[in-house]
Amino acid sequence: MTAKKQVFSRALKRVNARLGALLAEERRARHLAALRATLERLRGQAAHHPEAGRTPRRGPSSLPSRAPRPTIHGARIGSVSQDGRVAQARRDARA
């Protein structure tokens, strides 16, 4: 009697596995069709990228600064790091 139950149980597992595979394949096909339809619909639409424009009260970088950029003379470029080197050389000479 148990052998019959085992045979029936194995057969039922095979049938359920095959049915699950068929249903999964059908579900995949439906999802793929829906995705393709959505992609085609989105391709048909024009891209919507509005211009940001001037946006006040949105933080420090939302509006361009009106202050003029300072002009730095060419001789001053690198003078700060050179001053640091000179100061370090003075300290090293004292030691």
Number of C-alpha atoms within 10 A of each C-alpha: 5 7 8 9 10 11 11 12 12 12 12 12 12 12 12 12 12 12 12 12 12 12 12 12 12 12 12 12 12 12 12 12 12 12 12 12 12 12 11 11 10 11 10 9 8 7 8 6 6 6 6 7 8 10 10 10 9 9 8 9 10 13 13 8 9 6 6 6 7 6 6 8 7 8 7 8 10 9 11 10 10 11 11 11 12 12 12 11 11 11 10 9 8 6 5
